[in-house]
């Protein structure tokens, strides 16, 4: 009895690929930015108030006269924006989203944890960069700008300083119960670290023991790198050239790298996607 030939099997159809990681992150960042721009209070608090705070530095005569006011004001703006804007805003945002179960819902889709964090942080990081650029442009218009000793060191300070603030904000959510309590849990970085980083007065004005400890705080290497690149000034007030700036940058670079590793480990272990019940 003749047997029928087996029918040819059709090749398996590949499942459609979803959007890539970068595309998903950019889509979330775009949505977060639109939500941010609709909140006029958040825009004012994130933009105008930090600028007003920075603008009081030359008015109060907080410069030490060793360098021009322009570079000092830009250094101060970098430190102020990273702490009072990037760190504090992201801490309250992460905690509020967690308590409202927004982060948990995001994690149930295709988004990874890194994509959620970066997408949520995008508006704050954009505002931070814009405000620093605005202060720099204002200084140039007023004629207080002077040519930097090196442009790479300030860029390194801003980029890796912003990354550090994002990680520290994520790590700080571990002991922040609500967005309101962030006013207390953020105080160590907002008050202690910013007060001892050399932002408002040089470290040489402090006792030697305090200055030695202050150089290892999270914000201090950001200020040191910015001062070295923009003003060619070391933490102890010595003026240096390009080669001297990079030679003096070794320690703050190492301290900043160390804090990035520590903050990444703390954020990975302490960041929670859902509130504790």
C-alpha positions in Angstrom: 0.0 0.0 0.0 1.6 3.3 -1.0 2.4 5.7 1.7 2.0 9.5 1.4 5.1 11.6 1.5 5.5 13.6 4.6 4.5 17.2 4.2 7.3 19.7 4.4 7.5 21.5 7.7 7.4 25.3 7.6 10.4 27.1 9.2 9.8 28.5 12.7 8.7 32.1 12.7 10.9 34.3 14.8 9.2 36.2 17.5 9.1 40.0 16.9 11.8 41.8 18.7 10.8 44.6 21.0 12.5 48.0 21.2 16.1 48.0 22.3 17.3 49.2 25.7 18.4 52.6 24.5 15.0 53.2 22.7 13.0 52.1 25.8 15.1 54.4 28.1 14.7 57.3 25.7 11.0 56.8 25.5 10.7 56.8 29.3 13.0 59.8 29.5 10.8 61.7 27.0 7.6 60.9 28.9 9.2 61.9 32.2 10.5 65.2 30.7 7.0 66.1 29.5 5.5 65.4 32.9 8.2 67.5 34.5 7.6 70.5 32.2 3.9 70.4 33.0 4.7 71.0 36.7 5.4 74.7 36.8 6.3 74.6 40.5 8.9 71.9 40.0 10.4 73.8 37.1 10.7 77.0 39.2 12.1 75.2 42.2 14.6 73.3 40.1 15.7 76.3 38.0 15.2 79.7 39.5 15.8 78.9 43.2 19.2 77.3 42.7 20.2 80.1 40.4 19.3 82.7 43.0 21.3 80.7 45.6 24.3 80.7 43.3 23.9 84.4 42.5 24.4 85.3 46.1 28.0 84.0 46.1 29.7 87.0 44.5 27.2 89.4 46.2 28.2 88.1 49.7 31.9 88.2 48.8 32.5 84.6 49.4 35.4 84.4 47.0 38.9 84.4 48.4 40.3 86.8 45.8 42.9 84.2 44.5 41.1 83.7 41.3 38.4 85.6 39.2 34.8 85.5 40.5 33.6 83.9 37.2 35.3 80.5 37.6 34.5 80.4 41.3 30.8 81.0 40.6 30.7 78.2 38.0 32.4 75.8 40.4 29.8 76.8 43.1 27.0 76.3 40.6 28.2 72.8 39.7 28.2 71.8 43.4 24.9 73.5 44.2 23.1 72.0 41.2 24.4 68.5 41.9 23.3 68.5 45.5 20.2 70.6 45.9 18.8 69.8 42.4 20.1 66.4 41.3 20.4 64.6 44.5 17.5 66.0 46.5 15.0 66.0 43.6 15.8 62.5 42.6 15.6 61.2 46.2 12.1 62.7 46.6 11.1 61.5 43.2 12.3 57.9 43.7 10.6 57.7 47.1 7.3 59.2 45.9 7.2 56.9 42.9 7.9 53.9 45.1 5.2 54.7 47.6 2.7 55.3 44.8 3.7 51.8 43.3 4.8 53.5 40.1 8.2 51.9 40.1 6.7 48.5 40.8 4.4 48.8 37.8 7.3 49.9 35.6 9.2 46.8 36.5 6.4 44.5 35.4 7.0 45.4 31.8 10.0 45.2 29.5 12.0 48.0 31.3 14.9 46.9 33.4 15.9 48.4 36.7 18.7 50.5 35.1 16.3 51.8 32.4 13.7 52.8 35.0 16.3 54.7 37.1 17.9 56.5 34.1 14.6 57.3 32.5 13.2 58.8 35.8 16.4 60.8 36.3 16.6 62.2 32.8 14.6 65.4 33.4 16.5 66.3 36.5 19.8 65.7 34.8 18.8 67.8 31.8 17.8 70.7 34.1 21.1 70.4 36.0 23.1 70.6 32.8 21.0 73.5 31.5 21.4 75.5 34.7 25.2 75.0 34.8 25.4 76.1 31.1 23.1 79.1 31.8 25.4 80.2 34.7 28.4 79.8 32.5 26.8 81.8 29.7 25.8 84.6 32.1 29.3 84.9 33.5 30.6 85.2 30.0 28.1 87.9 29.1 29.0 89.9 32.2 32.7 89.7 31.2 33.7 87.7 34.3 34.8 84.6 32.4 38.4 83.6 32.0 39.9 80.9 29.9 40.0 77.5 31.7 43.2 75.7 32.4 41.7 72.5 31.1 38.1 71.7 29.9 38.2 68.0 30.5 38.5 68.0 34.2 35.3 70.1 34.7 33.4 67.9 32.3 34.6 64.8 34.2 33.5 66.4 37.4 30.0 67.2 36.1 29.4 63.8 34.4 30.7 61.6 37.1 29.4 63.9 39.8 25.9 63.6 38.3 26.2 59.8 38.1 27.3 59.8 41.8 24.3 61.9 42.8 21.9 59.6 41.0 23.4 56.5 42.8 23.4 58.2 46.2 19.8 59.3 45.7 18.9 55.7 44.9 20.9 54.4 47.9 19.3 57.0 50.2 15.8 55.6 49.4 16.7 52.6 51.6 16.2 54.7 54.8 13.7 57.3 53.5 10.1 56.3 54.3 8.3 59.1 52.5 9.0 62.0 50.2 8.5 64.3 53.2 11.1 62.5 55.3 13.7 63.1 52.5 14.1 66.6 54.0 15.8 64.8 57.0 17.6 61.9 55.3 19.1 64.2 52.8 20.7 66.5 55.4 24.1 64.7 55.7 24.9 65.3 52.0 23.1 68.7 51.7 24.7 70.2 54.9 27.8 68.3 55.9 29.2 67.3 52.5 28.3 70.6 50.7 29.5 72.7 53.7 32.9 71.0 53.8 33.6 70.5 50.1 35.3 73.9 49.5 32.3 75.3 47.7 31.8 78.4 49.7 35.2 78.8 51.4 38.6 77.1 50.8 39.6 74.0 52.8 42.6 75.8 54.0 40.3 77.9 56.3 39.5 74.7 58.2 41.7 72.9 60.8 44.2 70.5 59.1 42.4 67.4 60.5 39.0 68.6 59.3 40.4 69.5 55.8 42.0 66.1 55.5 38.7 64.3 56.2 36.7 66.7 54.1 38.8 65.8 51.0 37.3 62.3 51.1 33.6 63.4 51.3 31.5 62.7 48.2 31.2 66.2 46.8 34.8 67.4 47.5 36.4 65.7 44.5 33.8 67.2 42.2 34.7 70.7 43.5 38.4 70.0 43.4 38.3 68.8 39.8 36.2 71.8 38.7 38.6 74.2 40.4 41.6 72.6 38.8 40.1 72.8 35.4 38.4 76.1 35.5 40.7 78.1 37.7 43.9 76.1 37.8 43.8 76.1 41.6 44.4 73.2 43.9 42.6 72.5 47.2 45.2 74.3 49.2 45.2 77.5 47.0 48.2 76.8 44.8 47.9 78.0 41.2 49.0 75.4 38.6 49.2 75.0 34.8 47.8 72.2 32.7 50.3 69.6 33.7 50.1 70.6 37.4 46.3 70.4 37.2 46.3 66.8 36.0 49.0 65.8 38.5 46.9 67.3 41.3 43.8 65.6 40.0 44.9 62.1 40.7 43.6 62.0 44.3 40.2 63.6 43.6 39.8 61.2 40.7 40.5 58.2 42.9 38.2 59.5 45.6 35.4 60.1 43.1 35.9 56.6 41.5 35.8 55.1 45.0 32.5 56.8 45.9 31.0 55.7 42.6 31.8 52.0 43.4 30.4 52.4 47.0 27.3 54.2 45.9 26.6 51.6 43.1 26.9 48.8 45.6 24.6 50.6 48.2 22.1 51.4 45.5 22.0 47.9 44.2 21.4 46.4 47.7 19.2 49.1 49.2 17.0 50.3 46.4 13.4 48.9 46.7 10.8 48.9 44.0 7.8 48.6 46.4 7.1 50.2 49.7 7.5 48.2 52.9 4.2 47.0 54.3 
